[in-house]
Amino acid sequence: MKNQSEAQKKHDSYLWFLAAAERGNPYAQFNLALIFKKGQGAARDDAAAFLWMRRAAEQGLAFAQNHVGAMYYYGRGTEASDVDAVHWFRCAALQGDGSAQQNLGQMYKRGRGVPLCSEMALSWFFRAAEQGVASAQTLLGEAYAHGEGTNRSWPLALAWFRKAALQGDATAQLNLGLMHKHALGVAQNDVRALEWFRQAAALGEPVAQRLLGMAYVEGRGAPADVLRGYAWLARAAEQDDAEAQFSVAVMLVRGKGVARDMELARSWYRRAAEAGHPQAQRHLAKLSTRGRLKKPCL
């Protein structure tokens, strides 16, 4: 009964937004587009979603303009067009929409729909970052870390990564961990690195999961805990991190922190090899020629 009631409410909302949208209300047009886009309250229809989203965008609704830009970018409900994506991202960005400012920066960074320009990318990332968009703060930090569109500045990279990390951005947390691990603009500190890797890993970031796993295996930043290290490496491996897949295979061959399992090791070597991991390819080749796995070192 509860599910039927919820479905009826969604359908009633659809009918209300449809009537208001047909009268020209841009907010209703936007919400109607979302209903068609998500298939909640009406059958999913990307073409209808695009039609109503564009109508709202043409009336100057910034967040609708950003959505239209994304639909052109991904070719959802319309033919893909980077030029049209840039146009609508710019319309929304000039109205101060933070997500659109980040998206426009990404177009300049990748040279899609506009000439590649790191300086323009940086300027749009900065505008979005100033509005508190965490992902834009991370992109801005990466620009300062790599010297893209500006001179390299580790202090500014650290500051923007920290802002994003405190908002829960996993990529920023990973980057802070790497800065502490490799002494990039800060003193080398395995404990701090592990703390940031742990936060990013908990959010599902596979590289952070692998680095956290290796930190536990090697006893860097915390007492060695091989079983816990294997568990984090396995999580990263399941997310197709080839380096983690190779490390898991090695641990299974050696029986390090986990019961020795040659067949399971073979499967992880194969997955890493198929992803282009050179060491995994070599070990897999040895397996096929010798009929058994050697015990490589991590």
C-alpha positions in Angstrom: 0.0 0.0 0.0 2.8 2.4 0.9 4.5 1.8 -2.5 1.2 2.4 -4.3 0.7 5.6 -2.4 4.2 6.8 -3.3 3.7 5.9 -6.9 0.4 7.8 -6.9 2.0 10.9 -5.4 4.7 10.9 -8.0 2.2 10.5 -10.8 0.1 13.4 -9.3 3.3 15.5 -9.2 3.9 14.7 -12.8 0.4 15.8 -13.8 0.8 19.0 -11.9 4.2 19.9 -13.3 2.9 19.0 -16.8 0.0 21.4 -16.6 2.3 24.2 -15.2 5.0 23.5 -17.8 2.6 23.7 -20.6 1.6 27.1 -19.3 5.2 28.2 -19.6 6.4 28.0 -16.0 10.2 27.4 -16.3 10.5 25.8 -12.8 7.8 23.3 -13.7 9.5 22.7 -17.1 12.7 21.9 -15.2 11.0 19.5 -12.8 9.0 17.9 -15.5 12.3 17.3 -17.4 13.8 15.6 -14.2 10.7 13.3 -14.0 11.2 12.1 -17.6 15.0 11.9 -17.0 14.7 9.7 -13.9 11.5 7.9 -14.9 9.8 8.7 -11.6 6.1 9.5 -12.0 6.2 8.9 -15.7 8.0 6.5 -18.1 11.7 7.4 -18.6 12.0 9.4 -21.8 15.3 11.2 -22.5 14.0 13.0 -25.6 11.1 14.5 -23.6 13.5 15.3 -20.8 15.7 17.2 -23.2 12.8 19.0 -24.8 11.5 20.3 -21.4 14.9 21.0 -20.0 15.8 23.1 -23.0 12.5 25.1 -22.7 13.4 25.9 -19.2 17.0 26.8 -20.2 15.7 29.1 -22.9 13.8 31.0 -20.3 17.1 31.7 -18.4 17.0 29.1 -15.7 20.7 28.6 -14.9 20.5 25.1 -13.4 18.4 24.0 -16.5 21.1 25.5 -18.8 23.7 23.4 -17.0 21.6 20.3 -17.4 21.1 21.0 -21.1 24.9 21.4 -21.5 25.4 18.0 -19.8 22.8 16.4 -22.1 24.6 17.8 -25.2 27.9 16.6 -23.8 26.7 13.0 -23.2 24.3 12.9 -26.1 21.4 12.1 -23.9 18.0 12.9 -25.5 19.7 14.7 -28.3 22.7 14.4 -30.6 26.0 14.9 -28.8 27.6 18.3 -29.4 30.5 19.7 -27.5 29.9 23.2 -29.1 26.3 23.3 -27.8 27.5 21.9 -24.5 29.9 24.8 -24.1 27.3 27.3 -25.1 24.9 26.2 -22.4 27.6 25.7 -19.8 28.7 29.2 -20.4 25.1 30.6 -20.2 24.7 29.0 -16.8 28.3 29.8 -15.6 27.9 33.5 -16.4 24.8 33.5 -14.1 27.0 32.2 -11.3 26.1 28.5 -11.4 29.0 26.7 -9.7 28.5 23.3 -11.4 28.4 25.0 -14.8 31.5 26.9 -14.0 33.3 23.7 -13.2 31.9 22.0 -16.4 33.0 24.9 -18.5 36.5 24.7 -17.0 36.6 21.0 -17.8 35.8 21.8 -21.5 38.7 24.2 -21.7 41.0 21.7 -19.9 40.1 19.0 -22.4 39.8 21.2 -25.4 36.3 20.1 -26.2 34.1 22.5 -28.0 36.7 25.2 -27.4 40.5 25.4 -27.9 42.4 23.8 -25.1 43.4 26.5 -22.6 44.7 25.7 -19.2 44.5 29.3 -18.1 40.8 29.6 -18.9 40.2 26.2 -17.2 41.9 27.5 -14.1 39.8 30.7 -14.1 36.5 28.8 -14.2 37.7 26.2 -11.6 38.6 29.1 -9.4 35.1 30.7 -9.7 33.4 27.4 -8.9 35.8 26.7 -6.0 35.2 30.1 -4.5 31.5 29.1 -4.3 32.4 26.0 -2.3 32.0 23.4 -5.0 34.2 20.6 -3.6 35.1 18.9 -6.9 36.1 22.3 -8.4 38.3 22.9 -5.4 40.0 19.5 -6.1 40.5 20.4 -9.7 41.9 23.8 -8.7 44.3 22.1 -6.3 45.4 19.7 -9.1 46.1 22.7 -11.4 48.3 24.2 -8.7 50.0 20.9 -8.0 50.8 20.3 -11.7 51.4 23.9 -12.7 48.6 23.8 -15.3 47.5 27.3 -16.3 49.6 28.8 -13.5 52.9 28.4 -11.7 53.2 25.3 -9.5 52.4 26.1 -5.9 52.3 23.3 -3.3 50.9 25.6 -0.6 47.9 26.6 -2.7 47.4 23.0 -3.8 47.4 21.9 -0.2 45.0 24.6 0.8 42.4 23.8 -1.9 42.8 20.0 -1.4 42.1 20.5 2.3 39.0 22.6 1.6 37.6 19.9 -0.7 38.7 17.0 1.6 36.9 18.5 4.6 33.8 18.5 2.4 34.2 14.8 1.9 35.7 14.8 -1.6 37.6 11.5 -1.9 39.9 12.6 -4.7 41.1 15.5 -2.6 41.6 13.2 0.4 43.7 10.9 -1.8 45.8 13.8 -3.0 46.4 15.0 0.5 47.5 11.5 1.4 49.9 11.4 -1.5 51.4 14.8 -0.6 52.1 13.6 2.9 53.4 10.2 1.6 55.8 11.7 -0.9 56.7 15.0 1.0 55.2 17.2 -1.7 55.1 20.7 -0.2 54.8 19.2 3.3 57.0 17.1 5.6 56.9 13.4 4.9 54.4 11.8 7.3 53.1 8.3 6.9 50.6 8.7 9.8 48.9 11.7 8.2 49.1 10.0 4.8 47.3 6.9 6.2 44.7 9.1 7.8 43.7 10.7 4.5 43.9 7.4 2.6 41.6 5.8 5.1 39.0 8.6 4.7 39.1 8.3 0.9 39.1 4.5 1.0 36.0 4.5 3.1 34.3 6.6 0.4 35.2 3.9 -2.2 38.2 5.5 -3.9 40.1 2.5 -5.3 43.6 4.0 -5.4 43.2 5.1 -1.8 42.0 1.6 -0.9 45.2 0.1 -2.5 47.5 2.6 -0.8 45.8 2.0 2.5 46.1 -1.7 2.0 49.9 -1.5 1.3 50.4 0.8 4.2 48.9 -1.8 6.5 50.9 -4.6 4.8 54.2 -2.7 5.2 53.4 -1.1 8.6 53.7 2.4 7.3 51.8 4.9 9.4 50.3 2.2 11.6 51.4 -1.2 13.1 51.6 -3.9 10.4 48.3 -5.7 9.9 48.6 -8.0 6.9 45.1 -9.3 7.1 43.6 -5.8 7.2 45.9 -4.8 4.4 44.8 -7.7 2.2 41.1 -6.8 2.8 41.7 -3.3 1.5 43.7 -4.5 -1.4 40.9 -6.9 -2.3 38.4 -4.0 -2.3 40.5 -2.0 -4.7 41.1 -5.1 -6.8 37.3 -5.7 -7.1 37.1 -2.1 -8.5 39.6 -3.0 -11.3 42.7 -1.4 -9.8 45.3 -3.4 -11.7 48.1 -2.8 -9.2 45.9 -4.0 -6.4 44.9 -7.1 -8.4 48.6 -7.9 -8.9 49.4 -7.4 -5.2 46.4 -9.6 -4.1 47.7 -12.3 -6.5 51.2 -12.1 -5.0 49.8 -12.4 -1.4 47.8 -15.4 -2.4 50.8 -17.1 -4.0 52.9 -16.4 -0.9 50.1 -17.2 1.6 50.8 -13.8 3.1 47.9 -12.7 5.4 45.6 -15.1 3.7 45.4 -18.8 2.9 47.5 -19.8 -0.1 45.3 -20.2 -3.2 47.0 -20.7 -6.5 43.8 -20.8 -8.6 42.5 -17.6 -7.1 45.9 -16.0 -7.6 45.8 -17.1 -11.3 42.5 -15.3 -11.8 43.8 -12.1 -10.2 47.0 -12.2 -12.3 44.8 -12.7 -15.4 42.6 -9.7 -14.6 45.6 -7.5 -13.9 47.3 -8.7 -17.1 44.2 -8.0 -19.2 44.3 -4.5 -17.8 47.9 -4.1 -19.1 49.9 -4.7 -15.9 53.3 -5.8 -17.2 54.4 -7.7 -14.1 51.1 -9.6 -14.0 51.6 -10.4 -17.7 55.0 -11.9 -17.0 53.8 -14.0 -14.1 50.9 -15.2 -16.1 53.2 -16.2 -19.0 55.4 -18.1 -16.5 52.4 -19.9 -15.2 51.4 -21.0 -18.7 54.8 -22.3 -19.5 55.8 -23.9 -16.2 52.3 -25.0 -15.1 52.8 -23.4 -11.7 53.2 -20.0 -10.1 56.4 -18.8 -8.6 56.5 -16.8 -5.4 57.3 -13.2 -6.5 58.0 -10.4 -4.1 55.7 -7.4 -3.6 
